[in-house]
Amino acid sequence: MSESPPDILTVKEAAELLRCPEQTVVRGLNAGVVPGSKILGRFRADVLEAFLESLTCEMTVARDGIMELCGRPRSQLVWVSDSAFLVLCSEHRLALAKTVDMASGPDTRPTFIYVIRRGRDVKIGFSRDPETRVRKLKATEVIAIVPGTMDQERRLHFLCRGERIEGEWFHDRGIAARVAKGAPTAKNATDLLKAARTKLRKINT
């Protein structure tokens, strides 16, 4: 007995399966991210289902003062710029949306949490341009730069509150080692930012 042919989905049906806008499916298909036929604009249901299973949330979370990936399965593709996307669960998709400054219009650039040392003290901060920010702060050491939201930065501040000096500055006392555990390591802010952007799976379109 021959096997029945696989179900073929349209862009609209693929968007319903992946729980994202049709435009996201088209952009993902053109960028080679979403598996399908660019010419026909059609998708195999079984292949898309396997693709959906592979989508785990890539947002950084703080657990016990340690930054690590969320990892929730069957998450969604979210474009954060013309050439970069994240895979986010519904919770972190909403958290990322909160970082948009509605006063100056939507700013969909990726956001980062950075951890630096200056002298004996450590700063945990949030920025869309961490490389410039770190340079202005004249850090003696850049400990970590990872994708993250303002809510996650505040969570880290809360976890480290016992060591707070003022604002975003803390006595080290092991904070740097705990926060940076599992984060990319490099010699300078430029390399760390490259590693963070790699985690965002930057794609040139």
N, C-alpha and C positions, 0 to 999 in steps of 0.2 A: 504493500500500500504506500503510495507516494505521499510525501509530506505536503501539507497545504502551504501555499505561498505566504510570506510574512505580511502582516497588515502594514499598509502604507499610509502615512499621515501627511496632511497638508501643514502649512506654516501655522495656521490657526489651531489645528489639533495638537501640533507639537508644543505650541505655547501653553495650551491647557494642561498638557501632561507635565511640562516643566514648571508650571505655575509662574510664568513670567510674561511680559508683553511680547507681542509678535515681533516688534522691532528688535528686541533683544535676541530672539531666535535668528532673525535675518543677519544681524551683525555678527552673532556667534558663528553662523554658518559661513559667512564671507571671510571671517578671520581664521577659519579652520578649527574652531573650538567645539562647536556643536556638530556632531556627525550627521551628514546628509548629502543630498545631491544639490550642488550649487546651480546646475543647469535647470533641473526640473523643479527645484524648491520642494522636494519631497523627502520624507524621513521614514526609516523602518522603525516600527513601534518597538520591536524587541531590542534593537540597538539603542534607541533613545531611553528605554527603561533601564538598561545596563548603565548608560551614561548618567542617568539621574541617581542611581545607586552610588556612583563614584563621587558625586558632588558632596563634599564635607565642608562645613563652615571653616573658613580660613581666618576669621577674626581672632585677635589675641585677647585672652582673658587672664585675669589675675586670680590665682588659686593659692591661698596661703602665702601671699606675697611673691609668688612665682608666676612669670608670664609664660603662657603656653597657648596653643591653638585650641579653639572651641571644639571642633571636630564633629559637630552634629551632622548625621547623614541626611541625604535627600534634601540638601539646601538649594538655594537659588542663585542663578547668575545675576549679578548686578554690575552694570557698567558705571564706573566712577570717573571716567574721562573719555576722550575720543579714542584712546589707545590702551586703556587698562580696565580690567574688571576684577571683581572679587566674587568669591562664592560665599554667601552669607545665609545663615538661618534667619527666620522671621524676626527673632529678638534683636539680632545684631544689625539687621537691615533697618529696623526702626531706630536703633541707637545711632547708626551712621547718618540717618536723615536728620537727627537732632543737631548735628554739627554744622548744618547749613545756616549761614547768616542771612536771614530773610531781609534784614535792613539794607544790605548792599546787593541783594540778589543772590540766586543760587550759586554756590561754590562747590562743585562736585569733585575738586581735587582730592586725592587720597590724604588721609590724616595719619599722624604718627605720634607715638609716645617715645620720648627720648630720656635717657638717664645719663647724667654726666657727673664727674667729680671735679671740684675746684678746691684745692688744698685738702683738708680733711673732711669736707662736707660733700653731700650728694644732693643733686637736684633731679626731681622727677617732673618732667614737663610735657606739654602737648603742642604740636605745631603742624602746619601744612608744609612748612619749609624748614625742617629741623637742621639741615646743614648750615643755613644762614643764621638760625637762632643760636646754635651751638658756638658758631664763630663769634657772634656778638657777646656771648657770655664768657668768652675767654676760658673755656674749660681746660683743665690740665689733663683730663682723660675722658674719652667718650666710651661709656660702658655698654650702652645698647640703644638701638633705634629700631623699633618694630611697628607694624601697622596697628593702630588702635584708635579709640574714640575718647572724647572728653570724659564721658561717664567712667570709662575704665581707668583713666588717669586719676579721677577722684577716688575710685575704689582703692587704687594703690596708695594714695595719700592717707586714706582711712586705715589701711592695714599697717602703715608705717607711722601712725600718729604718735606713738610713744617716743619716737626719735625726732619729732619735728623741732626745728629751730625757729623758723618763721616762714610763712607762705609755703613755697614748694621746696624749701631747703630742709635737709635732714642730717642729723649725725649719722655717719656711716654705720658703724657697729654691726656689720654683716648685711646691711640692706642691699648694697651693690651686688653682693654674691647671690642673694636670694632673688632679687628682681631680675638679674641678668641670666639666671640659670635657664638653659634651653634656648636663649636668644642667640642670633647670629653674632659671631665675634669677628673683629677686624681691627686693623691698626689705627684707623681714623674714621671720621664722620662720613666722608665720601664713600668709602667702601661699605660701611654699615648701611648707609642709605641705599646703595646699590643692592645689597642683600635684601633690604626691606622691600624695595620695589620689585625684586625678583619674586618675592613672596606674593606680591600683588599680581604676578603673572602678566607683566606688561607685554602687550602685543602691538607691533607697528602695523597700522592699516593704511 
